[in-house]
Amino acid sequence: MLITSCHNREYTHGNVGTARYPLLHYFEVSIILQMTVLHSYILLSNEKGGNKSINGIDVVEKAERDFEILKEQYGKKSTELFEAHYKRLKY
């Protein structure tokens, strides 16, 4: 998956709030976190006996399904959709 913005400015220096479309950066940071957090969760689960469920929910399966939704939504992003989204938010 291709991340399309400069990570240095938005993520390292915390400038997401000044971006024209902050939602783009929230998409991308969610993708980055999913890749690292899920992998870490699997490693720790395996180290602790392999149970990947919490309260009867298979966390890995749910995270993978949700990630597919996120990737689909990220793939549909466009300037026009961001413009429409942020126009609706203005009062």
Biopython code that builds the backbone (N, CA, C, O; Angstrom):
import numpy as np
from Bio.PDB.StructureBuilder import StructureBuilder

atoms = [
    (1, "MET", "N", (0.855, -1.183, 0.000)),
    (1, "MET", "CA", (0.000, 0.000, 0.000)),
    (1, "MET", "C", (0.892, 1.235, 0.000)),
    (1, "MET", "O", (1.866, 1.315, 0.748)),
    (2, "LEU", "N", (0.550, 2.177, -0.836)),
    (2, "LEU", "CA", (1.332, 3.391, -0.980)),
    (2, "LEU", "C", (0.745, 4.498, -0.109)),
    (2, "LEU", "O", (-0.431, 4.843, -0.228)),
    (3, "ILE", "N", (1.577, 5.042, 0.763)),
    (3, "ILE", "CA", (1.195, 6.194, 1.581)),
    (3, "ILE", "C", (1.611, 7.421, 0.788)),
    (3, "ILE", "O", (2.748, 7.494, 0.322)),
    (4, "THR", "N", (0.707, 8.394, 0.625)),
    (4, "THR", "CA", (0.931, 9.441, -0.365)),
    (4, "THR", "C", (1.384, 10.793, 0.163)),
    (4, "THR", "O", (1.517, 11.727, -0.628)),
    (5, "SER", "N", (1.625, 10.943, 1.443)),
    (5, "SER", "CA", (2.040, 12.265, 1.902)),
    (5, "SER", "C", (3.407, 12.200, 2.568)),
    (5, "SER", "O", (3.941, 11.121, 2.825)),
    (6, "CYS", "N", (3.954, 13.360, 2.838)),
    (6, "CYS", "CA", (5.252, 13.451, 3.504)),
    (6, "CYS", "C", (5.069, 13.176, 4.992)),
    (6, "CYS", "O", (4.391, 13.936, 5.684)),
    (7, "HIS", "N", (5.653, 12.124, 5.476)),
    (7, "HIS", "CA", (5.476, 11.752, 6.873)),
    (7, "HIS", "C", (6.292, 12.616, 7.823)),
    (7, "HIS", "O", (5.913, 12.790, 8.982)),
    (8, "ASN", "N", (7.392, 13.152, 7.352)),
    (8, "ASN", "CA", (8.231, 13.956, 8.235)),
    (8, "ASN", "C", (7.451, 15.087, 8.871)),
    (8, "ASN", "O", (7.426, 15.216, 10.095)),
    (9, "ARG", "N", (6.826, 15.890, 8.066)),
    (9, "ARG", "CA", (6.161, 17.085, 8.577)),
    (9, "ARG", "C", (4.948, 16.750, 9.416)),
    (9, "ARG", "O", (4.830, 17.226, 10.545)),
    (10, "GLU", "N", (4.038, 15.937, 8.888)),
    (10, "GLU", "CA", (2.780, 15.699, 9.578)),
    (10, "GLU", "C", (2.945, 14.868, 10.843)),
    (10, "GLU", "O", (2.362, 15.193, 11.878)),
    (11, "TYR", "N", (3.724, 13.810, 10.773)),
    (11, "TYR", "CA", (3.771, 12.865, 11.885)),
    (11, "TYR", "C", (4.890, 13.169, 12.864)),
    (11, "TYR", "O", (4.688, 13.096, 14.076)),
    (12, "THR", "N", (6.049, 13.504, 12.364)),
    (12, "THR", "CA", (7.179, 13.726, 13.260)),
    (12, "THR", "C", (7.067, 15.051, 13.985)),
    (12, "THR", "O", (7.446, 15.160, 15.151)),
    (13, "HIS", "N", (6.556, 16.045, 13.312)),
    (13, "HIS", "CA", (6.485, 17.379, 13.911)),
    (13, "HIS", "C", (5.091, 17.757, 14.375)),
    (13, "HIS", "O", (4.897, 18.859, 14.890)),
    (14, "GLY", "N", (4.118, 16.876, 14.209)),
    (14, "GLY", "CA", (2.778, 17.116, 14.727)),
    (14, "GLY", "C", (2.018, 18.222, 14.039)),
    (14, "GLY", "O", (1.294, 18.966, 14.701)),
    (15, "ASN", "N", (2.155, 18.358, 12.733)),
    (15, "ASN", "CA", (1.480, 19.429, 12.006)),
    (15, "ASN", "C", (0.199, 18.998, 11.309)),
    (15, "ASN", "O", (-0.256, 19.690, 10.399)),
    (16, "VAL", "N", (-0.394, 17.883, 11.702)),
    (16, "VAL", "CA", (-1.596, 17.406, 11.035)),
    (16, "VAL", "C", (-2.705, 18.455, 11.100)),
    (16, "VAL", "O", (-3.468, 18.606, 10.145)),
    (17, "GLY", "N", (-2.800, 19.163, 12.187)),
    (17, "GLY", "CA", (-3.852, 20.165, 12.354)),
    (17, "GLY", "C", (-3.775, 21.311, 11.363)),
    (17, "GLY", "O", (-4.770, 22.002, 11.146)),
    (18, "THR", "N", (-2.627, 21.526, 10.764)),
    (18, "THR", "CA", (-2.495, 22.609, 9.793)),
    (18, "THR", "C", (-2.624, 22.121, 8.355)),
    (18, "THR", "O", (-2.531, 22.918, 7.422)),
    (19, "ALA", "N", (-2.837, 20.831, 8.168)),
    (19, "ALA", "CA", (-2.967, 20.265, 6.832)),
    (19, "ALA", "C", (-4.300, 20.673, 6.217)),
    (19, "ALA", "O", (-5.275, 20.914, 6.928)),
    (20, "ARG", "N", (-4.332, 20.748, 4.907)),
    (20, "ARG", "CA", (-5.578, 21.099, 4.231)),
    (20, "ARG", "C", (-6.644, 20.031, 4.455)),
    (20, "ARG", "O", (-7.815, 20.348, 4.665)),
    (21, "TYR", "N", (-6.229, 18.752, 4.409)),
    (21, "TYR", "CA", (-7.145, 17.634, 4.610)),
    (21, "TYR", "C", (-6.605, 16.735, 5.719)),
    (21, "TYR", "O", (-5.998, 15.706, 5.421)),
    (22, "PRO", "N", (-6.806, 17.088, 6.977)),
    (22, "PRO", "CA", (-6.290, 16.260, 8.068)),
    (22, "PRO", "C", (-6.761, 14.810, 8.010)),
    (22, "PRO", "O", (-6.060, 13.910, 8.472)),
    (23, "LEU", "N", (-7.935, 14.582, 7.451)),
    (23, "LEU", "CA", (-8.460, 13.227, 7.366)),
    (23, "LEU", "C", (-7.509, 12.301, 6.603)),
    (23, "LEU", "O", (-7.388, 11.124, 6.942)),
    (24, "LEU", "N", (-6.842, 12.821, 5.588)),
    (24, "LEU", "CA", (-5.864, 12.030, 4.842)),
    (24, "LEU", "C", (-4.788, 11.496, 5.784)),
    (24, "LEU", "O", (-4.409, 10.327, 5.703)),
    (25, "HIS", "N", (-4.308, 12.338, 6.658)),
    (25, "HIS", "CA", (-3.249, 11.937, 7.577)),
    (25, "HIS", "C", (-3.769, 10.965, 8.635)),
    (25, "HIS", "O", (-3.033, 10.084, 9.081)),
    (26, "TYR", "N", (-5.021, 11.118, 9.035)),
    (26, "TYR", "CA", (-5.605, 10.164, 9.978)),
    (26, "TYR", "C", (-5.734, 8.787, 9.330)),
    (26, "TYR", "O", (-5.502, 7.768, 9.981)),
    (27, "PHE", "N", (-6.100, 8.758, 8.061)),
    (27, "PHE", "CA", (-6.113, 7.490, 7.321)),
    (27, "PHE", "C", (-4.717, 6.859, 7.377)),
    (27, "PHE", "O", (-4.561, 5.692, 7.739)),
    (28, "GLU", "N", (-3.720, 7.645, 7.017)),
    (28, "GLU", "CA", (-2.374, 7.105, 6.892)),
    (28, "GLU", "C", (-1.782, 6.681, 8.227)),
    (28, "GLU", "O", (-1.117, 5.648, 8.304)),
    (29, "VAL", "N", (-2.010, 7.451, 9.271)),
    (29, "VAL", "CA", (-1.473, 7.050, 10.567)),
    (29, "VAL", "C", (-2.199, 5.797, 11.065)),
    (29, "VAL", "O", (-1.596, 4.972, 11.751)),
    (30, "SER", "N", (-3.467, 5.645, 10.733)),
    (30, "SER", "CA", (-4.204, 4.431, 11.098)),
    (30, "SER", "C", (-3.628, 3.210, 10.385)),
    (30, "SER", "O", (-3.524, 2.135, 10.976)),
    (31, "ILE", "N", (-3.258, 3.373, 9.133)),
    (31, "ILE", "CA", (-2.644, 2.278, 8.378)),
    (31, "ILE", "C", (-1.302, 1.902, 9.000)),
    (31, "ILE", "O", (-1.013, 0.720, 9.190)),
    (32, "ILE", "N", (-0.498, 2.888, 9.312)),
    (32, "ILE", "CA", (0.813, 2.642, 9.915)),
    (32, "ILE", "C", (0.655, 1.947, 11.267)),
    (32, "ILE", "O", (1.357, 0.978, 11.555)),
    (33, "LEU", "N", (-0.256, 2.437, 12.084)),
    (33, "LEU", "CA", (-0.460, 1.837, 13.410)),
    (33, "LEU", "C", (-0.994, 0.414, 13.313)),
    (33, "LEU", "O", (-0.587, -0.452, 14.086)),
    (34, "GLN", "N", (-1.893, 0.166, 12.380)),
    (34, "GLN", "CA", (-2.437, -1.184, 12.245)),
    (34, "GLN", "C", (-1.327, -2.170, 11.931)),
    (34, "GLN", "O", (-1.291, -3.265, 12.491)),
    (35, "MET", "N", (-0.439, -1.798, 11.058)),
    (35, "MET", "CA", (0.648, -2.695, 10.669)),
    (35, "MET", "C", (1.555, -3.020, 11.852)),
    (35, "MET", "O", (1.984, -4.163, 12.004)),
    (36, "THR", "N", (1.844, -2.048, 12.672)),
    (36, "THR", "CA", (2.767, -2.283, 13.786)),
    (36, "THR", "C", (2.065, -2.865, 15.008)),
    (36, "THR", "O", (2.584, -3.791, 15.632)),
    (37, "VAL", "N", (0.906, -2.342, 15.356)),
    (37, "VAL", "CA", (0.216, -2.796, 16.561)),
    (37, "VAL", "C", (-0.285, -4.229, 16.403)),
    (37, "VAL", "O", (-0.134, -5.036, 17.321)),
    (38, "LEU", "N", (-0.875, -4.558, 15.261)),
    (38, "LEU", "CA", (-1.385, -5.913, 15.067)),
    (38, "LEU", "C", (-0.244, -6.928, 15.089)),
    (38, "LEU", "O", (-0.367, -7.985, 15.708)),
    (39, "HIS", "N", (0.850, -6.617, 14.426)),
    (39, "HIS", "CA", (2.000, -7.520, 14.416)),
    (39, "HIS", "C", (2.521, -7.730, 15.849)),
    (39, "HIS", "O", (2.827, -8.855, 16.242)),
    (40, "SER", "N", (2.616, -6.660, 16.609)),
    (40, "SER", "CA", (3.074, -6.757, 18.001)),
    (40, "SER", "C", (2.102, -7.589, 18.838)),
    (40, "SER", "O", (2.521, -8.401, 19.662)),
    (41, "TYR", "N", (0.814, -7.383, 18.621)),
    (41, "TYR", "CA", (-0.203, -8.146, 19.360)),
    (41, "TYR", "C", (-0.077, -9.642, 19.073)),
    (41, "TYR", "O", (-0.159, -10.464, 19.985)),
    (42, "ILE", "N", (0.121, -9.986, 17.806)),
    (42, "ILE", "CA", (0.275, -11.396, 17.432)),
    (42, "ILE", "C", (1.517, -11.988, 18.086)),
    (42, "ILE", "O", (1.462, -13.095, 18.622)),
    (43, "LEU", "N", (2.624, -11.273, 18.050)),
    (43, "LEU", "CA", (3.856, -11.765, 18.676)),
    (43, "LEU", "C", (3.667, -11.991, 20.173)),
    (43, "LEU", "O", (4.071, -13.029, 20.698)),
    (44, "LEU", "N", (3.064, -11.041, 20.854)),
    (44, "LEU", "CA", (2.845, -11.167, 22.297)),
    (44, "LEU", "C", (1.847, -12.285, 22.614)),
    (44, "LEU", "O", (2.026, -13.024, 23.582)),
    (45, "SER", "N", (0.804, -12.407, 21.800)),
    (45, "SER", "CA", (-0.172, -13.479, 22.008)),
    (45, "SER", "C", (0.486, -14.843, 21.876)),
    (45, "SER", "O", (0.248, -15.741, 22.684)),
    (46, "ASN", "N", (1.312, -14.988, 20.854)),
    (46, "ASN", "CA", (2.013, -16.257, 20.660)),
    (46, "ASN", "C", (2.941, -16.566, 21.830)),
    (46, "ASN", "O", (3.075, -17.716, 22.246)),
    (47, "GLU", "N", (3.575, -15.525, 22.350)),
    (47, "GLU", "CA", (4.484, -15.703, 23.490)),
    (47, "GLU", "C", (3.715, -16.106, 24.754)),
    (47, "GLU", "O", (4.253, -16.800, 25.616)),
    (48, "LYS", "N", (2.467, -15.671, 24.860)),
    (48, "LYS", "CA", (1.651, -15.937, 26.048)),
    (48, "LYS", "C", (0.672, -17.091, 25.855)),
    (48, "LYS", "O", (-0.293, -17.212, 26.609)),
    (49, "GLY", "N", (0.905, -17.934, 24.861)),
    (49, "GLY", "CA", (0.077, -19.120, 24.710)),
    (49, "GLY", "C", (-0.775, -19.166, 23.461)),
    (49, "GLY", "O", (-1.424, -20.181, 23.209)),
    (50, "GLY", "N", (-0.799, -18.115, 22.673)),
    (50, "GLY", "CA", (-1.480, -18.147, 21.393)),
    (50, "GLY", "C", (-2.928, -17.701, 21.373)),
    (50, "GLY", "O", (-3.523, -17.633, 20.297)),
    (51, "ASN", "N", (-3.528, -17.392, 22.530)),
    (51, "ASN", "CA", (-4.920, -16.947, 22.549)),
    (51, "ASN", "C", (-5.001, -15.512, 22.037)),
    (51, "ASN", "O", (-4.455, -14.594, 22.649)),
    (52, "LYS", "N", (-5.682, -15.330, 20.915)),
    (52, "LYS", "CA", (-5.783, -14.001, 20.315)),
    (52, "LYS", "C", (-7.156, -13.371, 20.541)),
    (52, "LYS", "O", (-7.492, -12.365, 19.916)),
    (53, "SER", "N", (-7.944, -13.960, 21.430)),
    (53, "SER", "CA", (-9.288, -13.456, 21.712)),
    (53, "SER", "C", (-9.305, -12.617, 22.983)),
    (53, "SER", "O", (-8.564, -12.870, 23.934)),
    (54, "ILE", "N", (-10.174, -11.614, 22.967)),
    (54, "ILE", "CA", (-10.452, -10.798, 24.144)),
    (54, "ILE", "C", (-11.963, -10.769, 24.279)),
    (54, "ILE", "O", (-12.665, -10.353, 23.358)),
    (55, "ASN", "N", (-12.466, -11.212, 25.426)),
    (55, "ASN", "CA", (-13.914, -11.276, 25.662)),
    (55, "ASN", "C", (-14.646, -12.005, 24.531)),
    (55, "ASN", "O", (-15.733, -11.602, 24.117)),
    (56, "GLY", "N", (-14.037, -13.073, 24.047)),
    (56, "GLY", "CA", (-14.665, -13.883, 23.021)),
    (56, "GLY", "C", (-14.560, -13.340, 21.605)),
    (56, "GLY", "O", (-15.148, -13.907, 20.684)),
    (57, "ILE", "N", (-13.831, -12.263, 21.415)),
    (57, "ILE", "CA", (-13.666, -11.664, 20.091)),
    (57, "ILE", "C", (-12.254, -11.962, 19.601)),
    (57, "ILE", "O", (-11.274, -11.648, 20.277)),
    (58, "ASP", "N", (-12.157, -12.570, 18.420)),
    (58, "ASP", "CA", (-10.857, -12.817, 17.808)),
    (58, "ASP", "C", (-10.319, -11.475, 17.305)),
    (58, "ASP", "O", (-10.729, -10.984, 16.253)),
    (59, "VAL", "N", (-9.412, -10.902, 18.061)),
    (59, "VAL", "CA", (-8.918, -9.553, 17.792)),
    (59, "VAL", "C", (-8.203, -9.477, 16.446)),
    (59, "VAL", "O", (-8.355, -8.500, 15.713)),
    (60, "VAL", "N", (-7.432, -10.496, 16.125)),
    (60, "VAL", "CA", (-6.687, -10.483, 14.868)),
    (60, "VAL", "C", (-7.641, -10.526, 13.673)),
    (60, "VAL", "O", (-7.483, -9.763, 12.720)),
    (61, "GLU", "N", (-8.617, -11.407, 13.728)),
    (61, "GLU", "CA", (-9.591, -11.511, 12.643)),
    (61, "GLU", "C", (-10.360, -10.201, 12.473)),
    (61, "GLU", "O", (-10.550, -9.731, 11.351)),
    (62, "LYS", "N", (-10.796, -9.618, 13.577)),
    (62, "LYS", "CA", (-11.553, -8.360, 13.513)),
    (62, "LYS", "C", (-10.679, -7.223, 12.978)),
    (62, "LYS", "O", (-11.127, -6.422, 12.157)),
    (63, "ALA", "N", (-9.447, -7.158, 13.444)),
    (63, "ALA", "CA", (-8.546, -6.103, 12.972)),
    (63, "ALA", "C", (-8.261, -6.250, 11.477)),
    (63, "ALA", "O", (-8.183, -5.253, 10.760)),
    (64, "GLU", "N", (-8.108, -7.474, 11.010)),
    (64, "GLU", "CA", (-7.855, -7.701, 9.587)),
    (64, "GLU", "C", (-9.075, -7.327, 8.741)),
    (64, "GLU", "O", (-8.924, -6.753, 7.662)),
    (65, "ARG", "N", (-10.276, -7.645, 9.217)),
    (65, "ARG", "CA", (-11.498, -7.250, 8.495)),
    (65, "ARG", "C", (-11.627, -5.727, 8.454)),
    (65, "ARG", "O", (-11.912, -5.144, 7.408)),
    (66, "ASP", "N", (-11.413, -5.097, 9.602)),
    (66, "ASP", "CA", (-11.510, -3.636, 9.663)),
    (66, "ASP", "C", (-10.454, -2.973, 8.781)),
    (66, "ASP", "O", (-10.706, -1.934, 8.171)),
    (67, "PHE", "N", (-9.275, -3.581, 8.720)),
    (67, "PHE", "CA", (-8.201, -3.028, 7.892)),
    (67, "PHE", "C", (-8.570, -3.088, 6.411)),
    (67, "PHE", "O", (-8.229, -2.185, 5.647)),
    (68, "GLU", "N", (-9.261, -4.141, 6.009)),
    (68, "GLU", "CA", (-9.715, -4.237, 4.615)),
    (68, "GLU", "C", (-10.671, -3.086, 4.290)),
    (68, "GLU", "O", (-10.606, -2.510, 3.204)),
    (69, "ILE", "N", (-11.552, -2.757, 5.226)),
    (69, "ILE", "CA", (-12.472, -1.625, 5.043)),
    (69, "ILE", "C", (-11.685, -0.322, 4.931)),
    (69, "ILE", "O", (-11.963, 0.507, 4.064)),
    (70, "LEU", "N", (-10.700, -0.147, 5.816)),
    (70, "LEU", "CA", (-9.877, 1.060, 5.798)),
    (70, "LEU", "C", (-9.133, 1.189, 4.471)),
    (70, "LEU", "O", (-9.089, 2.273, 3.889)),
    (71, "LYS", "N", (-8.547, 0.092, 3.988)),
    (71, "LYS", "CA", (-7.816, 0.135, 2.713)),
    (71, "LYS", "C", (-8.756, 0.480, 1.559)),
    (71, "LYS", "O", (-8.388, 1.229, 0.653)),
    (72, "GLU", "N", (-9.970, -0.070, 1.597)),
    (72, "GLU", "CA", (-10.945, 0.232, 0.551)),
    (72, "GLU", "C", (-11.302, 1.714, 0.565)),
    (72, "GLU", "O", (-11.346, 2.356, -0.485)),
    (73, "GLN", "N", (-11.556, 2.251, 1.746)),
    (73, "GLN", "CA", (-11.890, 3.672, 1.862)),
    (73, "GLN", "C", (-10.710, 4.545, 1.446)),
    (73, "GLN", "O", (-10.892, 5.556, 0.767)),
    (74, "TYR", "N", (-9.514, 4.161, 1.849)),
    (74, "TYR", "CA", (-8.311, 4.922, 1.488)),
    (74, "TYR", "C", (-8.126, 4.923, -0.031)),
    (74, "TYR", "O", (-7.725, 5.932, -0.611)),
    (75, "GLY", "N", (-8.419, 3.795, -0.667)),
    (75, "GLY", "CA", (-8.291, 3.690, -2.117)),
    (75, "GLY", "C", (-9.272, 4.575, -2.873)),
    (75, "GLY", "O", (-9.023, 4.924, -4.027)),
    (76, "LYS", "N", (-10.370, 4.940, -2.248)),
    (76, "LYS", "CA", (-11.389, 5.778, -2.890)),
    (76, "LYS", "C", (-11.179, 7.271, -2.640)),
    (76, "LYS", "O", (-11.957, 8.093, -3.124)),
    (77, "LYS", "N", (-10.141, 7.627, -1.891)),
    (77, "LYS", "CA", (-9.948, 9.036, -1.537)),
    (77, "LYS", "C", (-9.717, 9.882, -2.783)),
    (77, "LYS", "O", (-9.164, 9.414, -3.778)),
    (78, "SER", "N", (-10.147, 11.121, -2.706)),
    (78, "SER", "CA", (-9.919, 12.068, -3.803)),
    (78, "SER", "C", (-10.040, 13.478, -3.235)),
    (78, "SER", "O", (-10.642, 13.700, -2.185)),
    (79, "THR", "N", (-9.463, 14.397, -3.946)),
    (79, "THR", "CA", (-9.560, 15.804, -3.549)),
    (79, "THR", "C", (-11.021, 16.231, -3.481)),
    (79, "THR", "O", (-11.424, 16.962, -2.576)),
    (80, "GLU", "N", (-11.812, 15.762, -4.452)),
    (80, "GLU", "CA", (-13.220, 16.148, -4.496)),
    (80, "GLU", "C", (-13.973, 15.648, -3.258)),
    (80, "GLU", "O", (-14.785, 16.374, -2.684)),
    (81, "LEU", "N", (-13.698, 14.403, -2.853)),
    (81, "LEU", "CA", (-14.366, 13.861, -1.664)),
    (81, "LEU", "C", (-13.924, 14.580, -0.395)),
    (81, "LEU", "O", (-14.739, 14.841, 0.490)),
    (82, "PHE", "N", (-12.632, 14.900, -0.307)),
    (82, "PHE", "CA", (-12.157, 15.654, 0.863)),
    (82, "PHE", "C", (-12.798, 17.037, 0.895)),
    (82, "PHE", "O", (-13.229, 17.499, 1.951)),
    (83, "GLU", "N", (-12.861, 17.700, -0.262)),
    (83, "GLU", "CA", (-13.496, 19.025, -0.330)),
    (83, "GLU", "C", (-14.942, 18.945, 0.148)),
    (83, "GLU", "O", (-15.384, 19.778, 0.939)),
    (84, "ALA", "N", (-15.672, 17.955, -0.326)),
    (84, "ALA", "CA", (-17.079, 17.807, 0.062)),
    (84, "ALA", "C", (-17.204, 17.526, 1.560)),
    (84, "ALA", "O", (-18.087, 18.069, 2.224)),
    (85, "HIS", "N", (-16.327, 16.686, 2.086)),
    (85, "HIS", "CA", (-16.362, 16.354, 3.510)),
    (85, "HIS", "C", (-16.122, 17.610, 4.361)),
    (85, "HIS", "O", (-16.883, 17.885, 5.290)),
    (86, "TYR", "N", (-15.080, 18.359, 4.048)),
    (86, "TYR", "CA", (-14.744, 19.526, 4.857)),
    (86, "TYR", "C", (-15.716, 20.671, 4.634)),
    (86, "TYR", "O", (-15.899, 21.500, 5.525)),
    (87, "LYS", "N", (-16.337, 20.738, 3.475)),
    (87, "LYS", "CA", (-17.372, 21.768, 3.239)),
    (87, "LYS", "C", (-18.569, 21.515, 4.143)),
    (87, "LYS", "O", (-19.164, 22.459, 4.663)),
    (88, "ARG", "N", (-18.936, 20.220, 4.338)),
    (88, "ARG", "CA", (-20.062, 19.887, 5.218)),
    (88, "ARG", "C", (-19.768, 20.267, 6.660)),
    (88, "ARG", "O", (-20.690, 20.575, 7.416)),
    (89, "LEU", "N", (-18.493, 20.249, 7.056)),
    (89, "LEU", "CA", (-18.147, 20.535, 8.452)),
    (89, "LEU", "C", (-18.160, 22.017, 8.784)),
    (89, "LEU", "O", (-18.242, 22.385, 9.955)),
    (90, "LYS", "N", (-18.079, 22.875, 7.771)),
    (90, "LYS", "CA", (-18.046, 24.315, 8.028)),
    (90, "LYS", "C", (-19.425, 24.822, 8.372)),
    (90, "LYS", "O", (-20.415, 24.411, 7.767)),
    (91, "TYR", "N", (-19.491, 25.701, 9.330)),
    (91, "TYR", "CA", (-20.782, 26.234, 9.793)),
    (91, "TYR", "C", (-21.110, 27.532, 9.132)),
    (91, "TYR", "O", (-22.158, 28.117, 9.406)),
]
sb = StructureBuilder()
sb.init_structure("model")
sb.init_model(0)
sb.init_chain("A")
sb.init_seg("    ")
for serial, (resi, resn, name, xyz) in enumerate(atoms, 1):
    if name == "N":
        sb.init_residue(resn, " ", resi, " ")
    sb.init_atom(name, np.array(xyz, "f"), 0.0, 1.0, " ", f" {name:<3s}", serial, name[0])
structure = sb.get_structure()
